[in-house]
Amino acid sequence: MALVRDILQRKGSHVWSIGPEASVLQAALLMNEHRIGALIVLDKGELVGMFTERDVLQRVVAQERSPGQTPVAEVMTRELVCCSPETDIEEARSAMRDRRIRHVPVVVDNRLLGMISIGDLNAYQAHAQEQTIFLLHEYLHGRV
């Protein structure tokens, strides 16, 4: 049984974050610079929300807000779905699918440990399937 901790061990635990007082423009530039789709919003080290590409489209562009004048706090997603390192990968995948989200913070005792994305889950699954295919191929050819 694969766990979220297995993904964090492979990808690392670094998470890009921004403060709630930062402008949407600053957040978008940071996301573009690092080629990421979401930022964790931290206020004095506490997880208070997440700012995603979807927030930009729905709460900034669609509402014709000025990115340079709008603070992240006004448009971020506040209700977060989080998981723990011990969460089963399939459970995390189901939560993402059912709630139509692409990023989930990994938290223990209100402490941010990392973040996983649907892309991380897909890459982990693809790697596991490649290993299985390789072992089956080796078995079929008598090399195992």
Secondary structure by P-SEA (a helix, b strand, c coil): cccaaaaaaacccbbbbbcccccaaaaaaaaaaacccbbbbbccccccccccaaaaacccccccccccccccccccccccccccccccaaaaaaaaaaacccbbbbbccccccccccaaaaaaaaaaaaaaaaaaaaaaaaccc
